[in-house]
Amino acid sequence: MSQSIDKILYFNGAHYSHWKNRMMIFLQSIDNNLWDIIEDGPTIPMKRVGEIYVPKERHEWSNQERKPEKLEVIHEGTNEVNETKISLLNHNYENFKMDPNEDIEAMLNWFSIIVNELKGFGEAISEDKLVQKLI
């Protein structure tokens, strides 16, 4: 089932990463700067240049000036939480094997969940390695 990109996606608490990506694309299709406004919040850090203050470029912001969105922290976690999740997913991938009591479909579903979650964290695994793991 596909959804039109021109409709706002309501967040129901599930699949945050997918919803976030769709919202980002939707908002950027309206105005390329809208997503930056959502990520940056209502205030932009300033710096002094001579006698005046000017907005800092995003790459100049300190960690304290980068305020994570509440939804993002709740659904994606902090960096420390994400590192722990990645470690656990890598452990699950490395130790993955078919349970004697499960069928092929259930095994493939569980394998897909592990691989897709790793991809969601930017930990892509080559197709060759995935095939080798399944064999």
Sine and cosine of phi, psi and omega as CSV:
sin_phi,cos_phi,sin_psi,cos_psi,sin_omega,cos_omega
0.00,0.00,0.85,-0.53,0.01,-1.00
-0.96,-0.26,0.37,-0.93,0.01,-1.00
-0.86,-0.52,0.52,-0.85,0.04,-1.00
-0.95,0.33,0.63,-0.77,0.00,-1.00
-0.96,0.26,-0.29,0.96,-0.03,-1.00
-1.00,0.05,0.09,1.00,0.08,-1.00
-0.96,-0.30,0.66,-0.75,0.05,-1.00
-0.93,0.37,0.71,-0.71,0.01,-1.00
-1.00,-0.04,0.85,-0.53,0.05,-1.00
-0.99,0.15,0.68,-0.74,-0.02,-1.00
-1.00,0.01,0.86,-0.52,-0.03,-1.00
-0.97,-0.25,0.16,0.99,0.02,-1.00
0.99,-0.11,-0.14,0.99,-0.02,-1.00
-0.92,-0.40,0.50,-0.87,0.09,-1.00
0.82,0.57,0.81,0.59,-0.06,-1.00
-0.83,0.55,-0.72,0.69,-0.05,-1.00
-0.86,0.51,-0.68,0.73,0.03,-1.00
-0.90,0.45,-0.74,0.67,0.01,-1.00
-0.86,0.51,-0.69,0.72,-0.03,-1.00
-0.88,0.48,-0.71,0.71,0.01,-1.00
-0.89,0.45,-0.67,0.74,0.02,-1.00
-0.90,0.43,-0.66,0.75,0.02,-1.00
-0.91,0.42,-0.64,0.77,0.01,-1.00
-0.87,0.49,-0.73,0.68,0.01,-1.00
-0.90,0.44,-0.70,0.72,0.00,-1.00
-0.86,0.51,-0.77,0.64,-0.04,-1.00
-0.92,0.40,-0.63,0.77,0.02,-1.00
-0.93,0.38,-0.43,0.90,0.05,-1.00
-0.94,0.34,-0.43,0.90,0.05,-1.00
-0.99,0.15,-0.78,0.63,0.00,-1.00
-0.43,-0.90,0.83,-0.56,-0.09,-1.00
-0.85,0.53,-0.39,0.92,-0.03,-1.00
-1.00,0.00,-0.16,0.99,-0.07,-1.00
-0.87,0.49,-0.68,0.74,-0.02,-1.00
-0.90,0.43,-0.62,0.78,0.06,-1.00
-0.87,0.49,-0.63,0.77,0.01,-1.00
-0.90,0.44,-0.65,0.76,0.02,-1.00
-0.91,0.40,-0.72,0.70,-0.01,-1.00
-0.92,0.38,-0.63,0.78,-0.11,-0.99
-0.99,0.14,-0.39,0.92,-0.02,-1.00
1.00,0.07,-0.04,-1.00,-0.11,-0.99
-0.97,0.25,-0.26,0.96,0.00,-1.00
-0.87,-0.48,0.56,-0.83,0.02,-1.00
-0.89,-0.45,0.78,-0.63,0.02,-1.00
-0.85,0.53,0.60,-0.80,-0.04,-1.00
-0.91,-0.42,0.36,-0.93,0.10,-1.00
-0.71,-0.70,0.44,-0.90,-0.01,-1.00
-1.00,0.01,0.78,-0.62,0.08,-1.00
-0.81,-0.58,0.97,-0.22,-0.07,-1.00
0.92,0.40,-0.87,-0.50,-0.05,-1.00
-1.00,-0.06,-0.13,0.99,-0.09,-1.00
-0.85,-0.53,0.26,-0.96,0.09,-1.00
-0.96,-0.27,0.69,-0.73,0.02,-1.00
-0.77,-0.63,0.42,-0.91,0.02,-1.00
-0.90,0.44,0.65,-0.76,0.09,-1.00
-0.96,0.27,0.51,-0.86,0.16,-0.99
-0.94,0.34,0.46,-0.89,-0.06,-1.00
-0.85,0.53,-0.59,0.81,-0.02,-1.00
-0.94,0.34,-0.21,0.98,0.01,-1.00
-1.00,-0.02,-0.15,0.99,-0.08,-1.00
-0.94,0.35,0.64,-0.77,0.08,-1.00
-0.99,0.16,0.18,-0.98,0.03,-1.00
-0.88,0.48,-0.57,0.82,0.02,-1.00
-0.93,0.36,-0.49,0.87,0.00,-1.00
-0.98,0.18,-0.33,0.94,0.07,-1.00
-1.00,-0.01,0.96,-0.27,-0.03,-1.00
-0.98,-0.19,0.91,-0.41,0.01,-1.00
-0.91,0.41,0.56,-0.83,0.05,-1.00
-0.91,0.41,0.57,-0.82,-0.01,-1.00
-0.87,0.50,-0.70,0.72,0.03,-1.00
-0.86,0.51,-0.66,0.76,-0.02,-1.00
-0.90,0.44,-0.70,0.71,0.00,-1.00
-0.91,0.42,-0.66,0.75,-0.01,-1.00
-0.91,0.42,-0.69,0.72,-0.14,-0.99
-0.99,-0.14,-0.38,0.92,0.02,-1.00
-0.94,-0.34,-0.38,0.92,0.03,-1.00
1.00,0.10,0.10,-1.00,0.05,-1.00
-0.99,0.12,0.12,-0.99,0.02,-1.00
-0.85,0.53,-0.66,0.75,-0.01,-1.00
-0.90,0.44,-0.67,0.74,0.02,-1.00
-0.90,0.43,-0.69,0.73,0.00,-1.00
-0.89,0.45,-0.65,0.76,0.04,-1.00
-0.88,0.47,-0.63,0.78,0.05,-1.00
-0.91,0.41,-0.68,0.73,0.03,-1.00
-0.88,0.47,-0.69,0.73,0.01,-1.00
-0.89,0.46,-0.68,0.73,0.02,-1.00
-0.87,0.49,-0.70,0.71,0.01,-1.00
-0.91,0.42,-0.67,0.74,0.02,-1.00
-0.90,0.43,-0.66,0.75,0.05,-1.00
-0.89,0.47,-0.64,0.77,0.05,-1.00
-0.88,0.47,-0.72,0.70,0.02,-1.00
-0.88,0.47,-0.63,0.78,0.02,-1.00
-0.92,0.40,-0.75,0.66,-0.03,-1.00
-0.89,0.46,-0.58,0.81,-0.04,-1.00
-0.99,-0.13,0.20,0.98,-0.07,-1.00
-0.92,0.38,0.74,-0.67,0.15,-0.99
-0.38,-0.92,0.37,-0.93,-0.04,-1.00
-0.96,0.28,0.75,-0.66,0.07,-1.00
-0.96,0.28,0.66,-0.75,-0.03,-1.00
-0.85,0.52,-0.41,0.91,-0.05,-1.00
-0.99,-0.10,0.08,1.00,-0.03,-1.00
-0.94,-0.34,0.42,-0.91,0.03,-1.00
-1.00,0.00,0.14,-0.99,-0.06,-1.00
-0.86,0.51,-0.68,0.74,-0.04,-1.00
-0.88,0.48,-0.71,0.70,0.01,-1.00
-0.90,0.44,-0.64,0.77,0.02,-1.00
-0.90,0.45,-0.71,0.70,0.01,-1.00
-0.91,0.42,-0.61,0.79,0.04,-1.00
-0.88,0.47,-0.72,0.69,0.01,-1.00
-0.90,0.43,-0.67,0.74,0.03,-1.00
-0.88,0.48,-0.70,0.72,0.02,-1.00
-0.88,0.47,-0.63,0.77,0.02,-1.00
-0.88,0.47,-0.73,0.68,0.00,-1.00
-0.87,0.49,-0.76,0.65,-0.05,-1.00
-0.90,0.43,-0.69,0.73,-0.01,-1.00
-0.92,0.40,-0.61,0.79,0.05,-1.00
-0.92,0.39,-0.63,0.78,0.08,-1.00
-0.88,0.47,-0.68,0.73,0.04,-1.00
-0.88,0.48,-0.62,0.79,0.03,-1.00
-0.88,0.48,-0.46,0.89,0.05,-1.00
-1.00,-0.08,0.14,0.99,0.03,-1.00
0.99,0.12,0.25,0.97,-0.02,-1.00
-0.97,-0.24,0.96,0.29,-0.03,-1.00
-0.97,0.24,0.59,-0.80,0.03,-1.00
-0.90,-0.44,0.70,-0.72,-0.06,-1.00
-0.90,0.43,0.46,-0.89,0.01,-1.00
-0.86,0.51,-0.62,0.78,0.01,-1.00
-0.86,0.52,-0.71,0.70,-0.01,-1.00
-0.92,0.39,-0.59,0.81,0.02,-1.00
-0.90,0.43,-0.70,0.71,0.01,-1.00
-0.90,0.44,-0.70,0.71,0.03,-1.00
-0.85,0.52,-0.66,0.76,-0.02,-1.00
-0.90,0.44,-0.66,0.75,-0.01,-1.00
-0.94,0.35,-0.56,0.83,0.00,-1.00
-0.96,0.29,0.00,0.00,0.00,0.00
